């Protein structure tokens, strides 16, 4: 007989850790220390940028298979894990209902359901790298949200942080990554393909961060052209730490989609939970970035569109990206 223990039927499960929840809820009015985004230094602080797992426990007569699905009929299984009496499962989507059961030999357990809390961001656990999260899950001004499972941001995968084979499998087999968008200028002439493998399209398109973001506009028609093609998704975009260049681009994408200014700023600040030092909306770099934007319009969305038009990105391209990334009404 198979006895299911955890999670209980109908349970609500947080995919964020206590540290991540506290960071979002508490005051973030702190002064970020000076740093050089071109030469990041890892801190000795614990890396708090990994999500909380969903903890499964059961009793069965031997090794069993845990199945997690989107439907009670299990016609859309999203995870299957072989284990003896339990498993920690990472990277499920936020704000979703899941069904689970355990199979041991010819015996199939009862079916239980649980809901993941609808609290952005969706942090992602990829072995070997850090500061990875889904752009999806952030709410837009009209009450919709950015779709999960399409666009991810995070650290590099090959120099100061090296993705493991387990990390590559998670990127391939579960997240289904198709495109590696590398924003680092320091690897030009050194990196020619993705650490994820030859079947993942590699695009090296260097950009700057903060005030440097605006000085060279040639990369943006390339980047936003990639984002406007459904066939390129899911996409992982990154720089060194997934903080500064990545943070500047993430803000532009989120602004385009209608994410609130407060949430854009928070998404930038969440890098503080990783190993790359604190980031603050009151820091010099972010204030230079947002001050530059303020000269282009009243709202962040208007500012982003104005800058991208100036950079040579068409309104049609911008509208196509919003259509791809945001949920339908």
DRENDO-604208 format. One record per residue: x, y, z of N, C-alpha, C in turn; residue in three letters. Coordinates in steps of 0.001 Angstrom, whole numbers, plus 500000, padded with zeros to 6 digits. Layout:
REM DRENDO-604208
XYZXYZXYZALA/...
***
This chain:
REM DRENDO-604208
500844498803500000500000500000500000500883501252500000UNK/500478502239499215501200503511499142500453504536499992UNK/501172505167500896500589506210501732501231507548501394UNK/500443508501500944500955509838500638500987510664501926UNK/502092511359502148502276512120503386502280513625503136UNK/503087514078502197503292515515501994503529515790500522UNK/502949516888499989502059517873500610500649517322500807UNK/499949517884501759498581517466502011497688517917500862UNK/496551517266500727495656517574499612495147519016499709UNK/495294519754498627494841521136498580495779522126499235UNK/496983521694499598497925522573500294498370523727499399UNK/498685524851500036499296525987499348500782525973499686UNK/501634525980498659503068525786498845503825526997498319UNK/504719527533499119505557528650498686506781528123497963UNK/507092528748496827508308528407496093509424529392496405UNK/509164530312497317510193531240497771510619530877499188UNK/511871531142499491512383530900500831511971532039501765UNK/512164531807503058511846532859504030512676534104503776UNK/513939533930503387514811535081503116514317535883501923UNK/513834535205500894513337535894499705512042536646500000UNK/511167536034500768509915536697501135510195537919502002UNK/511091537749502966511418538863503855512059540016503094UNK/512904539704502121513552540754501340512511541609500626UNK/511514540975500048510484541720499307509574542511500238UNK/509329541995501435508372542624502339508979543730503183UNK/510273543652503443510918544623504314511462545810503528UNK/511838546833504226512385548027503586513677547693502859UNK/513786548193501631515016548002500859515680549361500611UNK/515451550260501545516019551605501437517433551603502025UNK/518353551037501271519736550960501737520642551506500642UNK/521798551891501033522780552415500074523648551262499583UNK/523627551015498288524458549950497723525907550423497665UNK/526842549570498067528255549968497980528685550110496526UNK/529731550863496311530256551019494955530737549671494422UNK/530520549438493145531001548216492518531280548521491057UNK/532087547683490447532422547804489030531743546664488298UNK/530694546965487537529942545900486897530747545159485824UNK/531861545736485417532729545052484441533651544039485123UNK/533815544159486432534719543284487181534080542954488530UNK/533101542085488498532376541763489716533237540938490667UNK/532969541107491945533653540339492980532592539570493770UNK/532794538258493882531867537459494667532036537783496149UNK/530915537886496848530944538119498284530993536776499023UNK/531224536856500316531216535657501153529825535372501720UNK/528860536192501362527503536011501878526890534732501313UNK/525985534098502060525315532915501531524521533263500274UNK/524486532345499333523713532556498103522262532205498381UNK/521423533228498441519999533036498747519132533154497497UNK/519741532933496331519002533121495078518403531823494542UNK/518368530784495370517772529523494942516377529390495535UNK/515430528812494797514059528718495288513906527652496362UNK/512761527679497008512392526597497916511812525457497081UNK/512128524220497434511531523103496698510128522799497211UNK/509378522052496433508179521400496945508644520059497495UNK/508383519832498772508869518631499441507777517560499407UNK/508084516425498770507149515311498675507624514188499588UNK/506681513548500267507008512400501111505881511375500999UNK/506251510100501001505281509019500927505891507760501535UNK/505066506765501733505522505450502160505089504432501122UNK/506018503604500689505725502571499696506685501408499925UNK/506365500273499363507192499079499510508277499068498443UNK/509265499964498585510373499995497643510402501260496818UNK/511266501241495812511431502408494944510159502679494161UNK/509834503953494022508584504342493376508832505514492440UNK/507815505831491654507880506962490736506853508009491161UNK/507353509199491449506493510347491724506149511016490402UNK/504857511203490142504408511913488952503694513196489368UNK/504045514290488705503412515593488937502829516050487617UNK/501563516447487639500874516781486385500042518034486554UNK/499633518581485416498767519769485407497288519392485482UNK/496966518138485164495568517719485171495404516471486027UNK/494190516267486528493896515114487367493970513816486584UNK/493855513905485248493948512725484392495391512351484068UNK/496343513184484457497773512956484236498098512808482747UNK/497403513604481937497715513615480506498730514694480169UNK/499216515406481186500264516402480967501234516362482146UNK/502025515319482200502979515132483296504148516086483111UNK/504436516867484138505520517844484045506791517375484748UNK/506648516457485692507798515910486398507547514443486715UNK/508589513624486574508543512235487002509869511932487678UNK/509803511574488965511012511389489768510975510010490406UNK/512046509260490259512164507950490885512881508098492220UNK/512253507610493286512829507738494631512189506709495545UNK/512777506549496719512296505524497644511122506010498486UNK/511271507188499126510222507613500047509971509116500033UNK/510568509838499093510333511270499025511253511942498033UNK/510975513183497723511785513939496770511550515421496959UNK/512594516201496735512497517658496687512465518070495225UNK/511410518739494822511220519096493412511282520614493266UNK/512161521070492375512363522493492136511741522920490806UNK/511570524231490700511304524914489430509901524713488885UNK/508944524366489734507560524413489302507149525874489136UNK/506064526107488427505628527473488174504840528017489359UNK/504877529339489526504122529982490593502660530132490169UNK/501763530182491162500354530441490896499672529352490096UNK/500082528100490280499532526995489496499011525887490404UNK/498038525148489911497553523943490578498215522732489941UNK/498732521855490771499368520618490309498697519421490974UNK/498772518280490292498279517016490829499457516052490942UNK/499423515209491972500533514274492134500053512909492630UNK/500830511919492257500567510559492679501894509794492675UNK/501875508606493261503068507769493329502715506383492789UNK/503595505847491976503410504515491394504539503616491873UNK/504185502493492436505166501512492915504760500144492386UNK/505524499640491413505150498383490774503823498517490058UNK/502877497668490418501549497717489794500569498582490575UNK/501027499131491671500133499907492531500238501396492226UNK/499075502057492177499008503503491957498297504126493148UNK/498898505163493706498324505815494884497094506635494530UNK/496481507178495561495454508200495353496085509424494680UNK/495254510317494190495715511564493575495466512712494543UNK/496490513535494724496345514734495530496678515960494682UNK/496218517106495151496539518354494467497191519320495450UNK/497893520296494902498422521399495699498528522615494790UNK/498573523794495404498722525039494655500041525697495057UNK/500733526217494076501917527012494377501492528470494539UNK/502069529143495528501681530523495798502006531422494604UNK/501124532371494383501278533289493250502073534504493707UNK/503369534283493926504242535353494403505474535429493505UNK/505604536523492758506766536695491881507940537213492695UNK/509174536870492233509473536178490992509485534662491163UNK/509552533988490056509780532547490042511292532321489990UNK/511878532024491157513297531714491206513536530332490597UNK/514704530141489990515024528894489302516315528313489868UNK/516299527023490120517464526311490640518164525577489490UNK/519341526077489099520151525443488059521526525176488659UNK/521892523915488749523124523553489438524348524171488755UNK/525162524838489557526405525419489083526346526911488829UNK/525152527456488622525038528894488346524119529537489385UNK/523915530835489253523260531571490332522368532688489785UNK/521534533230490684520750534426490380519830534225489175UNK/519271533032489047518433532689487899516964532847488273UNK/516231533562487454514798533675487670514067533904486358UNK/512796533532486396511908533664485248511401535104485205UNK/511436535713484024510784537017483858509278536848484007UNK/508801535670483671507381535373483800506912535382485240UNK/505655535750485433505053535793486759504797537196487261UNK/505578538184486761505335539568487165504017540052486571UNK/503236540743487394501939541255486955502118542521486115UNK/501185542722485189501183543918484364500116544892484874UNK/500142546101484368499244547150484863497777546806484655UNK/497469546011483631496071545674483349495629544381484023UNK/496433543875484965496019542713485731496439541377485155UNK/497019541394483975497554540149483412498948539936483986UNK/499674539009483443501048538850483867501891538315482713UNK/503187538400482867504091537849481859504047536328481951UNK/504002535690480819503922534227480776505191533601481368UNK/504995532549482118506121531804482656506657530815481619UNK/507931530483481778508526529451480949509035529906479606UNK/509104531229479392509564531732478099510906532445478180UNK/511089533282479183512250534170479209512876534160480601UNK/514144533766480649514856533629481913516083534531481932UNK/516423535010483111517603535841483318518487535175484370UNK/519816535429484293520681534845485306522145535088485037UNK/522973534354485755524423534516485666524973533799484440UNK/526255534044484188526956533305483142527045531830483523UNK/527471531027482552527484529581482757528857528954482564UNK/529916529790482384531140529169481897532461529673482463UNK/532512530749483220533817531253483680533828531325485209UNK/533259532378485778533248532531487223532208531610487867UNK/531206531251487110530230530237487502530132529240486352UNK/530186527949486661530165526929485614528989525988485826UNK/528116525929484840526959525053484917527417523598484901UNK/526767522765485699527108521349485765526280520556484759UNK/526590519279484644525794518410483765524350518345484241UNK/524146518308485561522776518326486080522076519632485711UNK/522818520744485772522235522024485392521865522070483926UNK/522734521524483078522443521482481638521203520643481374UNK/521098519488482066519913518642481876518641519372482278UNK/518695520139483377517512520889483806517138521937482758UNK/518133522628482230517876523618481180517272522957479937UNK/517793521802479568517327521101478361515992520402478580UNK/515986519468479537514887518519479632513638519110480262UNK/513809520052481196512628520621481849512281522001481320UNK/513248522901481289512968524258480819512923524345479301UNK/513531523389478609513450523341477148514141524484476445UNK/515271524943476991515931526146476469516327525987475009UNK/516001527008474202516348527012472777517418528040472426UNK/517497529124473217518376530236472843519167530719474048UNK/520464530905473825521383531473474813521776532857474307UNK/521268533899474972521567535280474597522589535829475581UNK/523826535968475119524953536356475958525232537844475751UNK/525189538622476822525337540077476752526745540555477087UNK/527716539646477225529051539987477711529986540414476574UNK/530539541599476701531557542017475756532888541347475991UNK/533137540913477224534439540363477574534708538985476964UNK/533698538346476372533937537026475772533944537078474241UNK/533876538282473686533957538402472218535294537823471757UNK/535250536955470772536446536297470274536891535115471109UNK/536154534826472195536509533707473073535397532671473189UNK/534154533127473054533010532240473200532243532223471879UNK/532060531011471313531436530904469996530208530002469993UNK/529948529344471108528769528495471196528290528456472634UNK/527126527873472855526536527874474176527071526726475025UNK/527333526971476304527668525880477210526560524838477318UNK/525360525199476877524232524268476935524264523244475815UNK/525141523439474820525253522462473740524954523050472382UNK/525322522300471367525212522790469986523776522911469506UNK/522827522268470189521428522367469773520746523616470327UNK/521462524409471133520930525676471644521568526811470850UNK/520744527639470239521254528748469423521988529751470302UNK/523175530142469879524007531052470659524087532396469962UNK/523746533458470697523814534816470171524596535673471155UNK/525757536129470730526594537003471552526351538439471105UNK/525645539205471941525267540576471599525623541466472793UNK/526850541968472854527282542739474021526526544060474164UNK/526210544392475420525619545687475741526307546236476996UNK/526013547482477324526493548074478561525399548099479611UNK/525763548543480811524800548661481907524652550121482310UNK/523491550427482900523244551750483467523379552851482410UNK/524182553869482618524299554916481605524947554396480331UNK/525773553349480449526408552766479265525394552052478378UNK/524248551688478956523210550989478206522751551806477007UNK/522770553130477141522186554008476127523188554482475070UNK/524469554214475271525485554838474431525664554166473084UNK/525386552857473015525515552125471757524192551446471473UNK/523498551900470430522144551397470176522094550230469189UNK/523191549950468506523182548902467476522738547530467995UNK/523027547155469263522606545821469697521097545625469809UNK/520338546693469988518944546507470376518038546012469254UNK/518205546438468005517422545784466951517703544285466858UNK/518936543879467158519274542454467142518581541737468296UNK/518738542274469510518161541630470689516644541566470600UNK/516020542688470271514559542712470254514002542002469026UNK/514815541870467989514426541011466877514370539553467298UNK/515326539114468110515297537748468655514075537540469542UNK/513779538537470375512639538427471280511303538429470546UNK/511276538945469328510031539041468565509731537780467760UNK/510596536766467841510415535522467086510054534396468047UNK/508811533906467960508338532848468867509223531607468825UNK/509810531339467682510600530121467528511871530123468368UNK/512263531289468886513494531370469679513292531008471143UNK/512056530900471567511774530672472984511745529187473318UNK/512087528864474574512534529678475703513950530235475509UNK/514169531425476068515438532149475938516036532366477324UNK/517349532141477425518096532486478640519037533621478305UNK/518841534795478949519755535912478699520539536223479962UNK/521791536577479770522685536690480922523890537546480572UNK/524552538016481617525863538658481482526817537871482374UNK/527516538527483288528418537851484215527628537380485439UNK/527049538330486154526315537985487372524812537947487206UNK/524311538308486015522867538407485847522289539583486592UNK/523100540636486745522739541741487634522587543071486920UNK/523609543497486207523714544882485749523310545037484278UNK/524051544428483386523631544430481984522308543675481834UNK/522250542521482469521008541740482451519878542509483117UNK/520172543195484226519150543962484925518623545129484111UNK/519514545781483370519092546906482527518176546423481410UNK/518548545304480771517718544769479699516395544240480244UNK/516435543557481390515201543034481978514218544152482274UNK/514718545266482787513858546416483071513187546906481794UNK/513936546969480716513384547449479452512269546521478951UNK/512486545209479064511483544236478623510249544314479509UNK/510454544362480821509334544421481748508544545721481576UNK/509240546828481352508558548096481111507699548008479860UNK/508250547411478821507530547252477557506233546468477761UNK/506278545480478646505119544616478880504134545208479883UNK/504498546321480547503566546967481461503710546569482911UNK/504858545976483297505117545684484707505305547007485449UNK/504839547079486684504927548334487434506372548731487671UNK/506583550027487832507914550554488096508485549964489385UNK/507628549809490403508088549256491676508584547826491510UNK/507882547028490716508299545644490503509553545564489630UNK/509673546472488676510911546511487887512106546793488799UNK/511943547762489687513025548098490607513333546929491534UNK/512284546254492010512510545120492898513250544005492166UNK/512864543733490935513532542679490187515023542981490053UNK/515344544247489873516753544643489850517419544373491199UNK/516751544747492279517338544643493615517488543202494093UNK/516729542270493524516765540885493986518133540231493802UNK/518965540785492935520335540292492821521059540363494159UNK/520615541218495064521222541341496395521208540013497140UNK/520305539102496758520215537809497421521233536802496887UNK/521925537154495801522921536254495232524293536568495820UNK/525339536232495101526705536402495625527433537577494994UNK/526705538462494305527343539533493543527206540893494192UNK/526878540941495467526786542220496158525396542826496086UNK/525179543841496891523863544470496967523597545361495759UNK/522335545407495374521853546333494363520698547126494968UNK/520623548403494657519589549266495227519066550220494175UNK/517752550444494219517153551443493333517703552838493639UNK/518286553006494840518895554278495222520379554339494887UNK/520910553259494297522321553234493951522620554122492751UNK/523854554529492651524243555481491605523960554940490205UNK/524312553677489969524124553114488641522674553087488216UNK/521795552568489098520374552467488743519744553839488605UNK/520172554795489414519620556142489295520056556809487991UNK/521287556528487541521706557053486236520857556443485129UNK/520587555161485249519773554458484255518355555024484211UNK/517713555126485374516330555591485395516221557088485087UNK/517229557873485470517214559298485122517288559491483607UNK/518082558659482957518173558724481487516822558392480868UNK/516144557396481426514830557021480915513804558132481125UNK/513880558802482264512874559825482591512834560957481577UNK/513898561155480847513918562215479838513137561828478584UNK/512664560566478525512060560060477296510546559896477372UNK/509940560160478539508495559989478629508016560011480056UNK/506693559915480225506090560000481546506176558686482307UNK/505908557560481649505913556260482307507082555425481795UNK/507447554397482552508528553526482116508201552866480774UNK/506937552524480590506552551911479316506779552890478167UNK/506335554122478334506554555135477301508047555385477090UNK/508786555404478177510229555644478096510932554525477326UNK/510557553282477643511173552141476960510875552179475469UNK/509632552448475109509273552485473693509999553621472973UNK/510120554752473632510806555887473008512271555565472758UNK/512917554956473740514326554606473547514483553575472441UNK/513636552564472436513781551513471428513498552040470023UNK/512545552946469901512331553577468587513599554300468150UNK/514201555045469066515429555764468755516548554806468359UNK/516518553600468932517545552600468639517268551839467347UNK/516099552079466740515795551412465475514894550202465590UNK/514225550031466736513287548929466930511883549436466587UNK/511201548755465709509894549221465236508810548970466276UNK/507739549751466186506576549523467053505995548140466812UNK/506016547683465581505503546348465266506288545272466016UNK/507603545416466059508439544465466784508127544503468271UNK/508003545701468824507678545823470250506325545197470561UNK/505333545458469717503997544906469944504007543383469852UNK/504809542844468959504896541392468813505502540761470068UNK/506504541413470651507116540895471889506110540891473023UNK/505360541976473145504335542051474201503291540955473997UNK/502895540714472757501911539672472467502458538292472852UNK/503723538034472568504321536746472891504441536559474399UNK/504863537587475099505242537438476497504097537582477492UNK/503025538273477142501980538512478125500777537615477890UNK/500142537245479000498932536426478924497825537183478225UNK/496939536441477565495787537075476918494762537439477978UNK/493948538443477670492926538898478627491837537841478742UNK/
***
